[in-house]
Amino acid sequence: MRWRQILDAAALTMALVVIAETDPAEAQKKISVLTWNIPVYKEKIDGWIADFKQLHPDVQVEWLDKKGTEWATFYQTQVVGGVAPGIPACG
């Protein structure tokens, strides 16, 4: 379980970096977090998102959780479309 906490901390750190690099002129910023088949962590992830939003109220956070083979297909489609999630993470 410890590796999971390290991965989560890294993902949130990456989110902060992505947000720091966005154009400050944008009124509403958005970041997406893509995970692979971890719906059992919904409550915890929603808590992390709420904590993050307290620090960055102007940022909209979207959590996308895909199952099985959907993850790779979804991610590849988003990359090709130029709208890849800010944080792709495997669960």
N, C-alpha and C positions, 0 to 999 in steps of 0.2 A: 504494500500500500504506500510505502514511502516514495517509491519512484513516481507514483501517481501525483503526489503532492508537489514533487519537483517539476513534473511536466506542467501542472496547473500554474505554478508560480512563473515558469518560463513563458507560458502562453499569455498571462496577464502582463508580464514585462514587455512582451512583444506588442501587446495592444497599446501600451503607453508609448512605445517608440513610434508605432504607426500613427497614433493620434498626434504626437509631437511633430511629426513630419507633414501633417495635412495643412492645407492653406488656412490660416487664421481668418481670412476674409469670409470663409463659408459660415453661414449662420447655423446650420445644422450639420454635424458630423455624424458619420455612421461607421460602425465596424461590425463585421460578422465573425463569429467563431464557429467553425465547422468541426464537429466531433463525429466519431464513428461508434454508433450503437451503444450509447451510455445513458439511456433514458432514466435509469435508476438514480442517476445523480442530478435529476432535474431540480430538486429542492436546493441542493448545495450550489449548483450553477446559478440558479435564480438569485441566491443570496450573494454570490460573488458579483453578479451583474448589478445588483442593488448597491453593494458597497462601492463598486466602480463608478456608478452613476452619482453617488454622493460626492465623489471627488471631481467628477467630470459631468455636470448636469447637462451640458450642451451636446453630449455624445449619445447617439442612439445605438444600443447594442442589440444585435440579433444573434440568437443561438440557433444553429442548424445542426440537427443530429440525424445522420443518415444510417441506415441499416445495411449490413452485408455488402453486397456488390454495388449498392446505390452510391456509396461514398465516393469511390474513384470516378464513376461515370459523372456524378454531379459535379465534383471538383473539376474534372477535365472540361466539362461543358462551360462552367463558369470562367475558367481560365481563358478558353478560346473566345468567349464572349466579352472578355475584358472586365469582368466583374467578379474576380476571384475573391473568396472570403479573406479577410485580413489575417485570420489565424486558422490555418488548417491543422488539426491535431487528431491523431489516432487514439482511440480509447482502449 
